[in-house]
Amino acid sequence: MKNKRNTFFKTIFSMIVVFAIICTTNLNAQTPPGGGTDTIDSLPLDGGLIALLIGAVAFGVKKLYNNKQ
């Protein structure tokens, strides 16, 4: 039983790492109306947001796995 559990968590962790490597790009917030970017800089939404989403998914998977048992 413990071996299956370790394999499950290793698989999930591997999937999360692959997802993080593939999907990490520099995203910028929407530009202001009129298309002017001279006064307001765009807001980068990159690594921190991705890490937060990955952590939330991992936490949800762990909760679902624990509820099954």
CHARMM-style PDB file with segment names, atoms N, HN, CA, C and O in Angstrom:
ATOM      1  N   MET     1       0.820  -1.195   0.000  1.00  0.00      PROA
ATOM      2  CA  MET     1       0.000   0.000   0.000  1.00  0.00      PROA
ATOM      3  C   MET     1       0.864   1.258   0.000  1.00  0.00      PROA
ATOM      4  O   MET     1       0.576   2.219  -0.714  1.00  0.00      PROA
ATOM      5  N   LYS     2       1.921   1.242   0.805  1.00  0.00      PROA
ATOM      6  HN  LYS     2       2.154   0.462   1.385  1.00  0.00      PROA
ATOM      7  CA  LYS     2       2.781   2.413   0.895  1.00  0.00      PROA
ATOM      8  C   LYS     2       3.521   2.648  -0.423  1.00  0.00      PROA
ATOM      9  O   LYS     2       3.763   3.790  -0.813  1.00  0.00      PROA
ATOM     10  N   ASN     3       3.879   1.553  -1.105  1.00  0.00      PROA
ATOM     11  HN  ASN     3       3.682   0.625  -0.789  1.00  0.00      PROA
ATOM     12  CA  ASN     3       4.575   1.692  -2.379  1.00  0.00      PROA
ATOM     13  C   ASN     3       3.675   2.364  -3.418  1.00  0.00      PROA
ATOM     14  O   ASN     3       4.144   3.195  -4.197  1.00  0.00      PROA
ATOM     15  N   LYS     4       2.385   2.009  -3.435  1.00  0.00      PROA
ATOM     16  HN  LYS     4       2.005   1.334  -2.803  1.00  0.00      PROA
ATOM     17  CA  LYS     4       1.452   2.636  -4.370  1.00  0.00      PROA
ATOM     18  C   LYS     4       1.298   4.122  -4.049  1.00  0.00      PROA
ATOM     19  O   LYS     4       1.217   4.954  -4.953  1.00  0.00      PROA
ATOM     20  N   ARG     5       1.259   4.443  -2.780  1.00  0.00      PROA
ATOM     21  HN  ARG     5       1.325   3.767  -2.046  1.00  0.00      PROA
ATOM     22  CA  ARG     5       1.119   5.840  -2.364  1.00  0.00      PROA
ATOM     23  C   ARG     5       2.333   6.656  -2.796  1.00  0.00      PROA
ATOM     24  O   ARG     5       2.180   7.764  -3.312  1.00  0.00      PROA
ATOM     25  N   ASN     6       3.539   6.120  -2.592  1.00  0.00      PROA
ATOM     26  HN  ASN     6       3.662   5.220  -2.173  1.00  0.00      PROA
ATOM     27  CA  ASN     6       4.756   6.826  -3.003  1.00  0.00      PROA
ATOM     28  C   ASN     6       4.792   7.024  -4.515  1.00  0.00      PROA
ATOM     29  O   ASN     6       5.185   8.083  -5.003  1.00  0.00      PROA
ATOM     30  N   THR     7       4.378   5.994  -5.249  1.00  0.00      PROA
ATOM     31  HN  THR     7       4.058   5.134  -4.853  1.00  0.00      PROA
ATOM     32  CA  THR     7       4.342   6.099  -6.704  1.00  0.00      PROA
ATOM     33  C   THR     7       3.352   7.163  -7.139  1.00  0.00      PROA
ATOM     34  O   THR     7       3.627   7.929  -8.062  1.00  0.00      PROA
ATOM     35  N   PHE     8       2.200   7.216  -6.480  1.00  0.00      PROA
ATOM     36  HN  PHE     8       1.977   6.594  -5.730  1.00  0.00      PROA
ATOM     37  CA  PHE     8       1.180   8.218  -6.805  1.00  0.00      PROA
ATOM     38  C   PHE     8       1.713   9.627  -6.597  1.00  0.00      PROA
ATOM     39  O   PHE     8       1.562  10.481  -7.471  1.00  0.00      PROA
ATOM     40  N   PHE     9       2.330   9.877  -5.459  1.00  0.00      PROA
ATOM     41  HN  PHE     9       2.452   9.183  -4.749  1.00  0.00      PROA
ATOM     42  CA  PHE     9       2.841  11.215  -5.168  1.00  0.00      PROA
ATOM     43  C   PHE     9       4.016  11.581  -6.071  1.00  0.00      PROA
ATOM     44  O   PHE     9       4.156  12.743  -6.454  1.00  0.00      PROA
ATOM     45  N   LYS    10       4.859  10.615  -6.417  1.00  0.00      PROA
ATOM     46  HN  LYS    10       4.745   9.671  -6.106  1.00  0.00      PROA
ATOM     47  CA  LYS    10       5.954  10.891  -7.347  1.00  0.00      PROA
ATOM     48  C   LYS    10       5.421  11.246  -8.727  1.00  0.00      PROA
ATOM     49  O   LYS    10       5.962  12.121  -9.404  1.00  0.00      PROA
ATOM     50  N   THR    11       4.360  10.565  -9.141  1.00  0.00      PROA
ATOM     51  HN  THR    11       3.920   9.855  -8.592  1.00  0.00      PROA
ATOM     52  CA  THR    11       3.750  10.860 -10.437  1.00  0.00      PROA
ATOM     53  C   THR    11       3.147  12.255 -10.438  1.00  0.00      PROA
ATOM     54  O   THR    11       3.354  13.017 -11.381  1.00  0.00      PROA
ATOM     55  N   ILE    12       2.407  12.596  -9.397  1.00  0.00      PROA
ATOM     56  HN  ILE    12       2.239  11.976  -8.631  1.00  0.00      PROA
ATOM     57  CA  ILE    12       1.808  13.925  -9.301  1.00  0.00      PROA
ATOM     58  C   ILE    12       2.884  14.999  -9.273  1.00  0.00      PROA
ATOM     59  O   ILE    12       2.767  16.013  -9.960  1.00  0.00      PROA
ATOM     60  N   PHE    13       3.922  14.788  -8.492  1.00  0.00      PROA
ATOM     61  HN  PHE    13       4.017  13.964  -7.933  1.00  0.00      PROA
ATOM     62  CA  PHE    13       5.008  15.759  -8.406  1.00  0.00      PROA
ATOM     63  C   PHE    13       5.680  15.937  -9.760  1.00  0.00      PROA
ATOM     64  O   PHE    13       5.985  17.063 -10.154  1.00  0.00      PROA
ATOM     65  N   SER    14       5.914  14.846 -10.473  1.00  0.00      PROA
ATOM     66  HN  SER    14       5.667  13.932 -10.152  1.00  0.00      PROA
ATOM     67  CA  SER    14       6.535  14.928 -11.797  1.00  0.00      PROA
ATOM     68  C   SER    14       5.656  15.706 -12.771  1.00  0.00      PROA
ATOM     69  O   SER    14       6.154  16.506 -13.564  1.00  0.00      PROA
ATOM     70  N   MET    15       4.343  15.468 -12.706  1.00  0.00      PROA
ATOM     71  HN  MET    15       3.939  14.819 -12.062  1.00  0.00      PROA
ATOM     72  CA  MET    15       3.423  16.182 -13.579  1.00  0.00      PROA
ATOM     73  C   MET    15       3.431  17.675 -13.275  1.00  0.00      PROA
ATOM     74  O   MET    15       3.384  18.496 -14.191  1.00  0.00      PROA
ATOM     75  N   ILE    16       3.491  18.030 -12.002  1.00  0.00      PROA
ATOM     76  HN  ILE    16       3.529  17.364 -11.257  1.00  0.00      PROA
ATOM     77  CA  ILE    16       3.514  19.436 -11.609  1.00  0.00      PROA
ATOM     78  C   ILE    16       4.797  20.110 -12.090  1.00  0.00      PROA
ATOM     79  O   ILE    16       4.759  21.241 -12.574  1.00  0.00      PROA
ATOM     80  N   VAL    17       5.919  19.430 -11.961  1.00  0.00      PROA
ATOM     81  HN  VAL    17       5.950  18.511 -11.568  1.00  0.00      PROA
ATOM     82  CA  VAL    17       7.190  20.000 -12.411  1.00  0.00      PROA
ATOM     83  C   VAL    17       7.180  20.211 -13.928  1.00  0.00      PROA
ATOM     84  O   VAL    17       7.606  21.257 -14.416  1.00  0.00      PROA
ATOM     85  N   VAL    18       6.695  19.217 -14.665  1.00  0.00      PROA
ATOM     86  HN  VAL    18       6.349  18.367 -14.268  1.00  0.00      PROA
ATOM     87  CA  VAL    18       6.629  19.354 -16.125  1.00  0.00      PROA
ATOM     88  C   VAL    18       5.692  20.497 -16.504  1.00  0.00      PROA
ATOM     89  O   VAL    18       6.006  21.283 -17.397  1.00  0.00      PROA
ATOM     90  N   PHE    19       4.555  20.593 -15.837  1.00  0.00      PROA
ATOM     91  HN  PHE    19       4.300  19.954 -15.112  1.00  0.00      PROA
ATOM     92  CA  PHE    19       3.608  21.678 -16.103  1.00  0.00      PROA
ATOM     93  C   PHE    19       4.251  23.029 -15.829  1.00  0.00      PROA
ATOM     94  O   PHE    19       4.080  23.966 -16.608  1.00  0.00      PROA
ATOM     95  N   ALA    20       4.982  23.136 -14.736  1.00  0.00      PROA
ATOM     96  HN  ALA    20       5.121  22.374 -14.103  1.00  0.00      PROA
ATOM     97  CA  ALA    20       5.617  24.410 -14.378  1.00  0.00      PROA
ATOM     98  C   ALA    20       6.679  24.803 -15.394  1.00  0.00      PROA
ATOM     99  O   ALA    20       6.818  25.981 -15.722  1.00  0.00      PROA
ATOM    100  N   ILE    21       7.420  23.838 -15.890  1.00  0.00      PROA
ATOM    101  HN  ILE    21       7.308  22.880 -15.624  1.00  0.00      PROA
ATOM    102  CA  ILE    21       8.470  24.140 -16.860  1.00  0.00      PROA
ATOM    103  C   ILE    21       7.862  24.567 -18.196  1.00  0.00      PROA
ATOM    104  O   ILE    21       8.337  25.511 -18.828  1.00  0.00      PROA
ATOM    105  N   ILE    22       6.819  23.872 -18.618  1.00  0.00      PROA
ATOM    106  HN  ILE    22       6.433  23.105 -18.105  1.00  0.00      PROA
ATOM    107  CA  ILE    22       6.214  24.159 -19.925  1.00  0.00      PROA
ATOM    108  C   ILE    22       5.407  25.452 -19.895  1.00  0.00      PROA
ATOM    109  O   ILE    22       5.460  26.235 -20.843  1.00  0.00      PROA
ATOM    110  N   CYS    23       4.675  25.678 -18.838  1.00  0.00      PROA
ATOM    111  HN  CYS    23       4.632  25.042 -18.068  1.00  0.00      PROA
ATOM    112  CA  CYS    23       3.706  26.779 -18.822  1.00  0.00      PROA
ATOM    113  C   CYS    23       4.217  28.074 -18.215  1.00  0.00      PROA
ATOM    114  O   CYS    23       3.454  29.036 -18.122  1.00  0.00      PROA
ATOM    115  N   THR    24       5.462  28.139 -17.802  1.00  0.00      PROA
ATOM    116  HN  THR    24       6.082  27.358 -17.878  1.00  0.00      PROA
ATOM    117  CA  THR    24       5.940  29.393 -17.231  1.00  0.00      PROA
ATOM    118  C   THR    24       6.375  30.321 -18.351  1.00  0.00      PROA
ATOM    119  O   THR    24       7.383  30.094 -19.021  1.00  0.00      PROA
ATOM    120  N   THR    25       5.603  31.352 -18.533  1.00  0.00      PROA
ATOM    121  HN  THR    25       4.784  31.537 -17.989  1.00  0.00      PROA
ATOM    122  CA  THR    25       5.924  32.395 -19.502  1.00  0.00      PROA
ATOM    123  C   THR    25       5.669  33.734 -18.828  1.00  0.00      PROA
ATOM    124  O   THR    25       5.025  33.803 -17.782  1.00  0.00      PROA
ATOM    125  N   ASN    26       6.166  34.761 -19.421  1.00  0.00      PROA
ATOM    126  HN  ASN    26       6.690  34.704 -20.272  1.00  0.00      PROA
ATOM    127  CA  ASN    26       5.908  36.098 -18.883  1.00  0.00      PROA
ATOM    128  C   ASN    26       4.561  36.581 -19.393  1.00  0.00      PROA
ATOM    129  O   ASN    26       4.374  36.774 -20.595  1.00  0.00      PROA
ATOM    130  N   LEU    27       3.635  36.773 -18.484  1.00  0.00      PROA
ATOM    131  HN  LEU    27       3.787  36.617 -17.508  1.00  0.00      PROA
ATOM    132  CA  LEU    27       2.314  37.270 -18.826  1.00  0.00      PROA
ATOM    133  C   LEU    27       2.209  38.708 -18.342  1.00  0.00      PROA
ATOM    134  O   LEU    27       2.725  39.044 -17.276  1.00  0.00      PROA
ATOM    135  N   ASN    28       1.560  39.540 -19.100  1.00  0.00      PROA
ATOM    136  HN  ASN    28       1.141  39.267 -19.966  1.00  0.00      PROA
ATOM    137  CA  ASN    28       1.379  40.929 -18.709  1.00  0.00      PROA
ATOM    138  C   ASN    28      -0.098  41.243 -18.624  1.00  0.00      PROA
ATOM    139  O   ASN    28      -0.911  40.695 -19.370  1.00  0.00      PROA
ATOM    140  N   ALA    29      -0.435  42.131 -17.707  1.00  0.00      PROA
ATOM    141  HN  ALA    29       0.225  42.576 -17.102  1.00  0.00      PROA
ATOM    142  CA  ALA    29      -1.824  42.531 -17.545  1.00  0.00      PROA
ATOM    143  C   ALA    29      -2.279  43.311 -18.775  1.00  0.00      PROA
ATOM    144  O   ALA    29      -1.466  43.724 -19.602  1.00  0.00      PROA
ATOM    145  N   GLN    30      -3.566  43.500 -18.878  1.00  0.00      PROA
ATOM    146  HN  GLN    30      -4.226  43.164 -18.206  1.00  0.00      PROA
ATOM    147  CA  GLN    30      -4.144  44.192 -20.017  1.00  0.00      PROA
ATOM    148  C   GLN    30      -3.701  45.649 -20.055  1.00  0.00      PROA
ATOM    149  O   GLN    30      -3.578  46.296 -19.015  1.00  0.00      PROA
ATOM    150  N   THR    31      -3.464  46.156 -21.251  1.00  0.00      PROA
ATOM    151  HN  THR    31      -3.564  45.631 -22.096  1.00  0.00      PROA
ATOM    152  CA  THR    31      -3.062  47.555 -21.390  1.00  0.00      PROA
ATOM    153  C   THR    31      -4.267  48.465 -21.148  1.00  0.00      PROA
ATOM    154  O   THR    31      -5.407  48.033 -21.315  1.00  0.00      PROA
ATOM    155  N   PRO    32      -4.032  49.705 -20.760  1.00  0.00      PROA
ATOM    156  CA  PRO    32      -5.147  50.625 -20.506  1.00  0.00      PROA
ATOM    157  C   PRO    32      -5.908  50.954 -21.792  1.00  0.00      PROA
ATOM    158  O   PRO    32      -5.376  50.794 -22.890  1.00  0.00      PROA
ATOM    159  N   PRO    33      -7.149  51.414 -21.652  1.00  0.00      PROA
ATOM    160  CA  PRO    33      -7.927  51.765 -22.841  1.00  0.00      PROA
ATOM    161  C   PRO    33      -7.205  52.814 -23.685  1.00  0.00      PROA
ATOM    162  O   PRO    33      -6.579  53.729 -23.151  1.00  0.00      PROA
ATOM    163  N   GLY    34      -7.296  52.674 -24.976  1.00  0.00      PROA
ATOM    164  HN  GLY    34      -7.805  51.930 -25.410  1.00  0.00      PROA
ATOM    165  CA  GLY    34      -6.609  53.595 -25.871  1.00  0.00      PROA
ATOM    166  C   GLY    34      -5.243  53.092 -26.282  1.00  0.00      PROA
ATOM    167  O   GLY    34      -4.615  53.673 -27.168  1.00  0.00      PROA
ATOM    168  N   GLY    35      -4.774  52.042 -25.672  1.00  0.00      PROA
ATOM    169  HN  GLY    35      -5.284  51.569 -24.953  1.00  0.00      PROA
ATOM    170  CA  GLY    35      -3.502  51.442 -26.053  1.00  0.00      PROA
ATOM    171  C   GLY    35      -2.274  52.184 -25.580  1.00  0.00      PROA
ATOM    172  O   GLY    35      -1.161  51.809 -25.949  1.00  0.00      PROA
ATOM    173  N   GLY    36      -2.431  53.226 -24.772  1.00  0.00      PROA
ATOM    174  HN  GLY    36      -3.335  53.531 -24.472  1.00  0.00      PROA
ATOM    175  CA  GLY    36      -1.279  53.987 -24.303  1.00  0.00      PROA
ATOM    176  C   GLY    36      -0.557  53.270 -23.181  1.00  0.00      PROA
ATOM    177  O   GLY    36      -1.161  52.911 -22.171  1.00  0.00      PROA
ATOM    178  N   THR    37       0.732  53.064 -23.361  1.00  0.00      PROA
ATOM    179  HN  THR    37       1.222  53.356 -24.182  1.00  0.00      PROA
ATOM    180  CA  THR    37       1.528  52.427 -22.308  1.00  0.00      PROA
ATOM    181  C   THR    37       2.614  53.370 -21.803  1.00  0.00      PROA
ATOM    182  O   THR    37       3.513  52.948 -21.075  1.00  0.00      PROA
ATOM    183  N   ASP    38       2.538  54.647 -22.187  1.00  0.00      PROA
ATOM    184  HN  ASP    38       1.808  54.990 -22.779  1.00  0.00      PROA
ATOM    185  CA  ASP    38       3.600  55.577 -21.812  1.00  0.00      PROA
ATOM    186  C   ASP    38       3.524  56.006 -20.349  1.00  0.00      PROA
ATOM    187  O   ASP    38       4.546  56.380 -19.775  1.00  0.00      PROA
ATOM    188  N   THR    39       2.347  55.964 -19.730  1.00  0.00      PROA
ATOM    189  HN  THR    39       1.516  55.660 -20.197  1.00  0.00      PROA
ATOM    190  CA  THR    39       2.237  56.423 -18.348  1.00  0.00      PROA
ATOM    191  C   THR    39       2.103  55.277 -17.351  1.00  0.00      PROA
ATOM    192  O   THR    39       2.509  55.426 -16.199  1.00  0.00      PROA
ATOM    193  N   ILE    40       1.550  54.148 -17.755  1.00  0.00      PROA
ATOM    194  HN  ILE    40       1.220  54.027 -18.691  1.00  0.00      PROA
ATOM    195  CA  ILE    40       1.319  53.036 -16.844  1.00  0.00      PROA
ATOM    196  C   ILE    40       2.062  51.808 -17.347  1.00  0.00      PROA
ATOM    197  O   ILE    40       1.873  51.378 -18.485  1.00  0.00      PROA
ATOM    198  N   ASP    41       2.907  51.248 -16.490  1.00  0.00      PROA
ATOM    199  HN  ASP    41       3.061  51.598 -15.566  1.00  0.00      PROA
ATOM    200  CA  ASP    41       3.617  50.026 -16.866  1.00  0.00      PROA
ATOM    201  C   ASP    41       2.698  48.834 -16.696  1.00  0.00      PROA
ATOM    202  O   ASP    41       1.795  48.851 -15.860  1.00  0.00      PROA
ATOM    203  N   SER    42       2.930  47.788 -17.498  1.00  0.00      PROA
ATOM    204  HN  SER    42       3.663  47.774 -18.177  1.00  0.00      PROA
ATOM    205  CA  SER    42       2.129  46.575 -17.369  1.00  0.00      PROA
ATOM    206  C   SER    42       2.587  45.794 -16.140  1.00  0.00      PROA
ATOM    207  O   SER    42       3.744  45.884 -15.731  1.00  0.00      PROA
ATOM    208  N   LEU    43       1.697  45.053 -15.576  1.00  0.00      PROA
ATOM    209  HN  LEU    43       0.757  44.980 -15.908  1.00  0.00      PROA
ATOM    210  CA  LEU    43       1.962  44.293 -14.362  1.00  0.00      PROA
ATOM    211  C   LEU    43       2.356  42.867 -14.732  1.00  0.00      PROA
ATOM    212  O   LEU    43       1.565  42.172 -15.369  1.00  0.00      PROA
ATOM    213  N   PRO    44       3.548  42.403 -14.357  1.00  0.00      PROA
ATOM    214  CA  PRO    44       3.948  41.041 -14.700  1.00  0.00      PROA
ATOM    215  C   PRO    44       3.255  40.020 -13.791  1.00  0.00      PROA
ATOM    216  O   PRO    44       3.239  40.169 -12.569  1.00  0.00      PROA
ATOM    217  N   LEU    45       2.698  39.010 -14.395  1.00  0.00      PROA
ATOM    218  HN  LEU    45       2.711  38.890 -15.388  1.00  0.00      PROA
ATOM    219  CA  LEU    45       2.072  37.903 -13.666  1.00  0.00      PROA
ATOM    220  C   LEU    45       2.820  36.648 -14.076  1.00  0.00      PROA
ATOM    221  O   LEU    45       2.392  35.947 -14.993  1.00  0.00      PROA
ATOM    222  N   ASP    46       3.928  36.354 -13.414  1.00  0.00      PROA
ATOM    223  HN  ASP    46       4.276  36.923 -12.670  1.00  0.00      PROA
ATOM    224  CA  ASP    46       4.722  35.234 -13.873  1.00  0.00      PROA
ATOM    225  C   ASP    46       4.911  34.169 -12.798  1.00  0.00      PROA
ATOM    226  O   ASP    46       3.933  33.528 -12.413  1.00  0.00      PROA
ATOM    227  N   GLY    47       6.077  33.962 -12.318  1.00  0.00      PROA
ATOM    228  HN  GLY    47       6.872  34.483 -12.631  1.00  0.00      PROA
ATOM    229  CA  GLY    47       6.421  32.832 -11.469  1.00  0.00      PROA
ATOM    230  C   GLY    47       5.614  32.691 -10.195  1.00  0.00      PROA
ATOM    231  O   GLY    47       5.247  31.576  -9.823  1.00  0.00      PROA
ATOM    232  N   GLY    48       5.327  33.792  -9.515  1.00  0.00      PROA
ATOM    233  HN  GLY    48       5.625  34.697  -9.816  1.00  0.00      PROA
ATOM    234  CA  GLY    48       4.607  33.717  -8.248  1.00  0.00      PROA
ATOM    235  C   GLY    48       3.193  33.188  -8.415  1.00  0.00      PROA
ATOM    236  O   GLY    48       2.740  32.357  -7.628  1.00  0.00      PROA
ATOM    237  N   LEU    49       2.504  33.663  -9.427  1.00  0.00      PROA
ATOM    238  HN  LEU    49       2.873  34.338 -10.066  1.00  0.00      PROA
ATOM    239  CA  LEU    49       1.140  33.213  -9.686  1.00  0.00      PROA
ATOM    240  C   LEU    49       1.115  31.746 -10.101  1.00  0.00      PROA
ATOM    241  O   LEU    49       0.244  30.993  -9.665  1.00  0.00      PROA
ATOM    242  N   ILE    50       2.052  31.342 -10.928  1.00  0.00      PROA
ATOM    243  HN  ILE    50       2.759  31.953 -11.282  1.00  0.00      PROA
ATOM    244  CA  ILE    50       2.137  29.948 -11.369  1.00  0.00      PROA
ATOM    245  C   ILE    50       2.416  29.042 -10.163  1.00  0.00      PROA
ATOM    246  O   ILE    50       1.797  27.988 -10.024  1.00  0.00      PROA
ATOM    247  N   ALA    51       3.332  29.446  -9.304  1.00  0.00      PROA
ATOM    248  HN  ALA    51       3.835  30.303  -9.416  1.00  0.00      PROA
ATOM    249  CA  ALA    51       3.655  28.638  -8.123  1.00  0.00      PROA
ATOM    250  C   ALA    51       2.437  28.518  -7.204  1.00  0.00      PROA
ATOM    251  O   ALA    51       2.192  27.456  -6.632  1.00  0.00      PROA
ATOM    252  N   LEU    52       1.687  29.586  -7.065  1.00  0.00      PROA
ATOM    253  HN  LEU    52       1.885  30.449  -7.530  1.00  0.00      PROA
ATOM    254  CA  LEU    52       0.488  29.557  -6.237  1.00  0.00      PROA
ATOM    255  C   LEU    52      -0.547  28.586  -6.813  1.00  0.00      PROA
ATOM    256  O   LEU    52      -1.153  27.813  -6.071  1.00  0.00      PROA
ATOM    257  N   LEU    53      -0.743  28.623  -8.107  1.00  0.00      PROA
ATOM    258  HN  LEU    53      -0.250  29.251  -8.710  1.00  0.00      PROA
ATOM    259  CA  LEU    53      -1.688  27.709  -8.747  1.00  0.00      PROA
ATOM    260  C   LEU    53      -1.244  26.257  -8.630  1.00  0.00      PROA
ATOM    261  O   LEU    53      -2.067  25.379  -8.371  1.00  0.00      PROA
ATOM    262  N   ILE    54       0.028  25.998  -8.814  1.00  0.00      PROA
ATOM    263  HN  ILE    54       0.696  26.711  -9.024  1.00  0.00      PROA
ATOM    264  CA  ILE    54       0.540  24.636  -8.699  1.00  0.00      PROA
ATOM    265  C   ILE    54       0.375  24.132  -7.270  1.00  0.00      PROA
ATOM    266  O   ILE    54      -0.003  22.980  -7.056  1.00  0.00      PROA
ATOM    267  N   GLY    55       0.655  24.984  -6.298  1.00  0.00      PROA
ATOM    268  HN  GLY    55       0.962  25.920  -6.472  1.00  0.00      PROA
ATOM    269  CA  GLY    55       0.474  24.592  -4.902  1.00  0.00      PROA
ATOM    270  C   GLY    55      -0.977  24.287  -4.580  1.00  0.00      PROA
ATOM    271  O   GLY    55      -1.266  23.337  -3.854  1.00  0.00      PROA
ATOM    272  N   ALA    56      -1.899  25.091  -5.118  1.00  0.00      PROA
ATOM    273  HN  ALA    56      -1.664  25.863  -5.709  1.00  0.00      PROA
ATOM    274  CA  ALA    56      -3.319  24.861  -4.876  1.00  0.00      PROA
ATOM    275  C   ALA    56      -3.772  23.543  -5.496  1.00  0.00      PROA
ATOM    276  O   ALA    56      -4.550  22.807  -4.889  1.00  0.00      PROA
ATOM    277  N   VAL    57      -3.293  23.246  -6.691  1.00  0.00      PROA
ATOM    278  HN  VAL    57      -2.661  23.844  -7.183  1.00  0.00      PROA
ATOM    279  CA  VAL    57      -3.655  21.979  -7.341  1.00  0.00      PROA
ATOM    280  C   VAL    57      -3.099  20.800  -6.552  1.00  0.00      PROA
ATOM    281  O   VAL    57      -3.799  19.810  -6.341  1.00  0.00      PROA
ATOM    282  N   ALA    58      -1.850  20.898  -6.118  1.00  0.00      PROA
ATOM    283  HN  ALA    58      -1.281  21.703  -6.290  1.00  0.00      PROA
ATOM    284  CA  ALA    58      -1.247  19.817  -5.341  1.00  0.00      PROA
ATOM    285  C   ALA    58      -1.990  19.603  -4.024  1.00  0.00      PROA
ATOM    286  O   ALA    58      -2.206  18.464  -3.608  1.00  0.00      PROA
ATOM    287  N   PHE    59      -2.380  20.691  -3.372  1.00  0.00      PROA
ATOM    288  HN  PHE    59      -2.205  21.616  -3.710  1.00  0.00      PROA
ATOM    289  CA  PHE    59      -3.120  20.583  -2.126  1.00  0.00      PROA
ATOM    290  C   PHE    59      -4.479  19.922  -2.354  1.00  0.00      PROA
ATOM    291  O   PHE    59      -4.904  19.077  -1.566  1.00  0.00      PROA
ATOM    292  N   GLY    60      -5.160  20.309  -3.436  1.00  0.00      PROA
ATOM    293  HN  GLY    60      -4.816  20.995  -4.077  1.00  0.00      PROA
ATOM    294  CA  GLY    60      -6.455  19.700  -3.757  1.00  0.00      PROA
ATOM    295  C   GLY    60      -6.341  18.225  -4.058  1.00  0.00      PROA
ATOM    296  O   GLY    60      -7.178  17.436  -3.622  1.00  0.00      PROA
ATOM    297  N   VAL    61      -5.312  17.840  -4.801  1.00  0.00      PROA
ATOM    298  HN  VAL    61      -4.631  18.482  -5.155  1.00  0.00      PROA
ATOM    299  CA  VAL    61      -5.111  16.414  -5.117  1.00  0.00      PROA
ATOM    300  C   VAL    61      -4.831  15.631  -3.847  1.00  0.00      PROA
ATOM    301  O   VAL    61      -5.346  14.526  -3.673  1.00  0.00      PROA
ATOM    302  N   LYS    62      -4.026  16.186  -2.965  1.00  0.00      PROA
ATOM    303  HN  LYS    62      -3.607  17.083  -3.106  1.00  0.00      PROA
ATOM    304  CA  LYS    62      -3.712  15.501  -1.705  1.00  0.00      PROA
ATOM    305  C   LYS    62      -4.970  15.320  -0.850  1.00  0.00      PROA
ATOM    306  O   LYS    62      -5.192  14.260  -0.266  1.00  0.00      PROA
ATOM    307  N   LYS    63      -5.790  16.378  -0.789  1.00  0.00      PROA
ATOM    308  HN  LYS    63      -5.610  17.239  -1.264  1.00  0.00      PROA
ATOM    309  CA  LYS    63      -7.050  16.290  -0.020  1.00  0.00      PROA
ATOM    310  C   LYS    63      -7.975  15.230  -0.603  1.00  0.00      PROA
ATOM    311  O   LYS    63      -8.562  14.447   0.144  1.00  0.00      PROA
ATOM    312  N   LEU    64      -8.113  15.194  -1.918  1.00  0.00      PROA
ATOM    313  HN  LEU    64      -7.637  15.830  -2.525  1.00  0.00      PROA
ATOM    314  CA  LEU    64      -8.957  14.192  -2.553  1.00  0.00      PROA
ATOM    315  C   LEU    64      -8.438  12.783  -2.297  1.00  0.00      PROA
ATOM    316  O   LEU    64      -9.211  11.862  -2.035  1.00  0.00      PROA
ATOM    317  N   TYR    65      -7.120  12.627  -2.376  1.00  0.00      PROA
ATOM    318  HN  TYR    65      -6.492  13.376  -2.589  1.00  0.00      PROA
ATOM    319  CA  TYR    65      -6.513  11.320  -2.137  1.00  0.00      PROA
ATOM    320  C   TYR    65      -6.746  10.863  -0.692  1.00  0.00      PROA
ATOM    321  O   TYR    65      -7.058   9.697  -0.447  1.00  0.00      PROA
ATOM    322  N   ASN    66      -6.592  11.784   0.255  1.00  0.00      PROA
ATOM    323  HN  ASN    66      -6.339  12.730   0.056  1.00  0.00      PROA
ATOM    324  CA  ASN    66      -6.801  11.429   1.671  1.00  0.00      PROA
ATOM    325  C   ASN    66      -8.267  11.132   1.963  1.00  0.00      PROA
ATOM    326  O   ASN    66      -8.558  10.291   2.813  1.00  0.00      PROA
ATOM    327  N   ASN    67      -9.193  11.795   1.287  1.00  0.00      PROA
ATOM    328  HN  ASN    67      -8.956  12.478   0.596  1.00  0.00      PROA
ATOM    329  CA  ASN    67     -10.623  11.543   1.515  1.00  0.00      PROA
ATOM    330  C   ASN    67     -11.046  10.183   0.970  1.00  0.00      PROA
ATOM    331  O   ASN    67     -12.007   9.600   1.471  1.00  0.00      PROA
ATOM    332  N   LYS    68     -10.360   9.669  -0.035  1.00  0.00      PROA
ATOM    333  HN  LYS    68      -9.579  10.143  -0.442  1.00  0.00      PROA
ATOM    334  CA  LYS    68     -10.685   8.351  -0.578  1.00  0.00      PROA
ATOM    335  C   LYS    68     -10.353   7.259   0.423  1.00  0.00      PROA
ATOM    336  O   LYS    68     -11.004   6.214   0.450  1.00  0.00      PROA
ATOM    337  N   GLN    69      -9.348   7.498   1.237  1.00  0.00      PROA
ATOM    338  HN  GLN    69      -8.819   8.346   1.215  1.00  0.00      PROA
ATOM    339  CA  GLN    69      -8.922   6.448   2.179  1.00  0.00      PROA
ATOM    340  C   GLN    69      -9.669   6.530   3.451  1.00  0.00      PROA
ATOM    341  OT1 GLN    69      -9.440   5.727   4.355  1.00  0.00      PROA
TER     342      GLN     69
END
